Amino acid sequence: MGDKAKEHPGAAGRARAADHPASVRNVVLVGHSGSGKTTLVEALALTAGAVNRAGRVEDGGTVSDYDDIEHRQQRSVQLSLVPVEWNGIKINILDTPGYADFVGELRAGLRAADAALFVVSASDGVDGSTRMVWEECAAVGMPRAIVITHLEAARADFQEMTRVCAEAFGADDPDAVLPLYLPLHGPQGPDGHAPVTGLVGLLTQKLFDYSTGERKESEPGPDQLPDIEEARNRLIEGIISESEDETLMDRYLGGEQIDLKTLIEDLERAVARGAFFPVLAAAPATDGARQGLGTVELLELVTGGFPTPFEHPTPGVTTIDGTPRDIKPCDTGGPLVAEVVKTASDPYVGRVSLVRVFSGTLRPDETVHVSGHGLADRGHEDHDVDEKIGALSTPFGKQQRPVTHVIAGDLACVAKLGRAETGDTLSGKDDPLLMEPWEMPDPLLPLAIEAHSKADEDKLSQGLARLVAEDPTMRLEQNQDTHQVVLWCLGEAHADVALERLRSRYGVQVDVVPHKVSLRETFAGKSAGRGRHVKQSGGHGQFAICEIEVEPLPGGSGIEFVDKVVGGAVPRQFIPSVEKGVRAQAVKGVAAGYQLVDVRVTLLDGKAHSVDSSDAAFQTAGALALREAAADARIHLLEPVAEVSVLVGDDYVGAVMSDLSGRRGRVLGTEQTSGGRTLIKAEVPEFEIGRYAVDLRSLSHGTARFSRSYARHEPMPPQIAEKIREQAEKAS
């Protein structure tokens, strides 16, 4: 690890196809937006010799945020893979967006990785969202380390940020979150800030000076040793307390000097099994420098302390019919089991799938089985197809470098899988398998869109299909009630990226329109109506008269039609015609143009003509009778009500409950959960929660989550219903 690092003689830098899982490390970078993840990736790539001193790949472009949308928005919006090589180990660095709207990309990175590096800005600290991701990693035992960035900022304090991290991440054991190095500071500037120029290794007690742009090792002076003694002793005690050798603590407390090799080996084992979480510091290289501060130490930590893919249990695997299959972890000769963790469209090569191989070996031009199940509710139909894969490559910025194979434990890009979508499983065509999907957040912000022109309308369907194939956190809805096309997104930034991708990638211009809620109408009480359709205009005329009674039914009853005609006033063959006319009018609505529901319509009487009566005439009469009954009755507008569950930190419970009440919500109850959070359950009209995904994030500083499900339709308050009717009249 970093303390045992020696001068690197010149890393190859450019990642190749790995030949053995033990020579692979998969690490995902996690942190809030602006914490410096992408800058850190480029600094690591520079130190590993993968990019030039400008931090760019040889033919231009950065290694991580290379998408045009990312350039325009000045932030990461998608998962990026940057493979580098260090000391013969291939490191697949997965850079994730920090903004909450792109949490789906973060979850894909967590799925593909074997360890996580949490990036914390010394300027901003640890936010609630980062804490929540830490808890998710802890729940599955994922090894983690912490790197503190932005130490060049005024008032940045490494020691204080280490304390903050221990408090935020080490709730169960603060001594499991400790620094491996302490920063060395140069002379104070005019503003009183002393820049960080190097690091001191607490275990080796070596100095690593980065002030010249090259990492130089030296011995500390006698005056420096007392400053690191306390931190060193605490680190040693923290390592020993997590050691699998139960005698080590007794020996240490007995005064025995534990040798450095034993301490480093115990540290690496504790990190790999997720029991100890080292804190490091890093900064990008200055102009002309070859190495950024702390980058060598980070690369040594990843290669020496983070686990190999052998130590990552394979997610649940079944056959297509659901029979469990026992798959040996990371068996390069076993059955092929791989997963598409990201899908993108390239204008030149078409669809490109980023794949993590969990078992077996993937080779170009072989036919594989592609399985996608469980996302039908988001516009992804279940599919099982055989496809011939195209070229295999490893990405680097906008480049794709060909590789000959991809073994279990490694990641690579697969070209020309026309049906593969994010989350799909690739397996042998003769042994089709299915991996258990990872958890994805529900998109809860609706975006109603219309094609801008006829030309756009022709391309809209295909563009939307490609969009949701790439992003399973987006749901496509064709609402049959409102006749709207709705993209459900995670937030406003997610929606903006979706619209820009439609325009720039797929050439589809759309207009955003107000999202409509599926309203209903019903009768508030009994009413009667008479439908008279009598016309004479040469030849056969039209004659049909029917009398009906309408009464309300309980919610969810639909339309019930009852025939109580006596004496043949309406001939038997025309009674279905009356019902058809009533039901057709109910679909169109009787007050504000919304579907009529939950009523019983009883046909009581009518008249017919032996020549002029017809099916069409009685359909028209039935519709007229229903409209007349509605004109003399009080009609309720029914709005959909959602059952909402909000998981929020205890500090924000009062604010959230007050906000729900202001949305005409009814709080049903609260329930205390782990981690200082409360689950609030409420019923809220859907009219009031169209933007709740955005508003709740603001209200809780990004720490709350919510889910919603349809409960029922119920009468809307009269004053709001009247406004809806007025709007309907103006529109007509």
HELIX and SHEET records of a PDB file:
HELIX    1   1 GLY A    2  LYS A    4  5                                   3    
HELIX    2   2 PRO A   21  SER A   23  5                                   3    
HELIX    3   3 LYS A   37  THR A   47  1                                  11    
HELIX    4   4 ASP A   68  GLN A   73  1                                   6    
HELIX    5   5 ALA A  100  PHE A  102  5                                   3    
HELIX    6   6 VAL A  103  ALA A  112  1                                  10    
HELIX    7   7 GLY A  128  ALA A  139  1                                  12    
HELIX    8   8 PHE A  158  PHE A  169  1                                  12    
HELIX    9   9 PRO A  174  ALA A  176  5                                   3    
HELIX   10  10 LEU A  225  SER A  241  1                                  17    
HELIX   11  11 THR A  247  LEU A  253  1                                   7    
HELIX   12  12 LEU A  260  ALA A  272  1                                  13    
HELIX   13  13 THR A  295  GLY A  305  1                                  11    
HELIX   14  14 PRO A  309  GLU A  311  5                                   3    
HELIX   15  15 ALA A  376  ARG A  378  5                                   3    
HELIX   16  16 LYS A  454  GLU A  470  1                                  17    
HELIX   17  17 GLU A  492  SER A  504  1                                  13    
HELIX   18  18 ARG A  572  PHE A  574  5                                   3    
HELIX   19  19 ILE A  575  LYS A  588  1                                  14    
HELIX   20  20 ASP A  615  ALA A  631  1                                  17    
HELIX   21  21 ASP A  650  TYR A  652  5                                   3    
HELIX   22  22 VAL A  653  GLY A  662  1                                  10    
HELIX   23  23 GLU A  686  GLU A  688  5                                   3    
HELIX   24  24 TYR A  692  SER A  700  1                                   9    
HELIX   25  25 PRO A  718  ALA A  731  1                                  14    
SHEET    1   A 8 GLY A  13  ARG A  14  0                                        
SHEET    2   A 8 SER A  80  TRP A  86 -1                                        
SHEET    3   A 8 ILE A  89  ASP A  95 -1                                        
SHEET    4   A 8 VAL A  24  VAL A  30  1                                        
SHEET    5   A 8 ALA A 115  SER A 121  1                                        
SHEET    6   A 8 ARG A 144  THR A 149  1                                        
SHEET    7   A 8 PHE A 277  ALA A 281  1                                        
SHEET    8   A 8 VAL A 177  PRO A 179  1                                        
SHEET    1   B 4 TYR A 181  HIS A 185  0                                        
SHEET    2   B 4 VAL A 196  GLY A 201 -1                                        
SHEET    3   B 4 LEU A 207  ASP A 209 -1                                        
SHEET    4   B 4 LYS A 216  SER A 218 -1                                        
SHEET    1   C 3 PRO A 324  ARG A 325  0                                        
SHEET    2   C 3 VAL A 317  THR A 319 -1                                        
SHEET    3   C 3 LEU A 433  MET A 435 -1                                        
SHEET    1   D 8 HIS A 383  LYS A 388  0                                        
SHEET    2   D 8 THR A 367  GLY A 372 -1                                        
SHEET    3   D 8 THR A 425  GLY A 428 -1                                        
SHEET    4   D 8 VAL A 337  ASP A 346 -1                                        
SHEET    5   D 8 GLY A 350  SER A 359 -1                                        
SHEET    6   D 8 LEU A 411  ALA A 415 -1                                        
SHEET    7   D 8 LEU A 392  PHE A 396 -1                                        
SHEET    8   D 8 GLN A 399  PRO A 402 -1                                        
SHEET    1   E 2 THR A 361  LEU A 362  0                                        
SHEET    2   E 2 VAL A 406  ILE A 407 -1                                        
SHEET    1   F 4 ARG A 475  ASN A 479  0                                        
SHEET    2   F 4 GLN A 484  CYS A 489 -1                                        
SHEET    3   F 4 LEU A 445  ALA A 451 -1                                        
SHEET    4   F 4 VAL A 510  VAL A 513 -1                                        
SHEET    1   G 5 GLN A 595  LEU A 596  0                                        
SHEET    2   G 5 ARG A 520  PHE A 523  1                                        
SHEET    3   G 5 ILE A 635  GLY A 649 -1                                        
SHEET    4   G 5 ARG A 677  PRO A 685 -1                                        
SHEET    5   G 5 ARG A 666  THR A 673 -1                                        
SHEET    1   H 4 GLN A 595  LEU A 596  0                                        
SHEET    2   H 4 ARG A 520  PHE A 523  1                                        
SHEET    3   H 4 ILE A 635  GLY A 649 -1                                        
SHEET    4   H 4 ARG A 705  PRO A 715 -1                                        
SHEET    1   I 4 SER A 527  LYS A 535  0                                        
SHEET    2   I 4 GLN A 542  PRO A 552 -1                                        
SHEET    3   I 4 VAL A 599  LYS A 607 -1                                        
SHEET    4   I 4 ILE A 559  ASP A 563  1                                        
END                                                                             
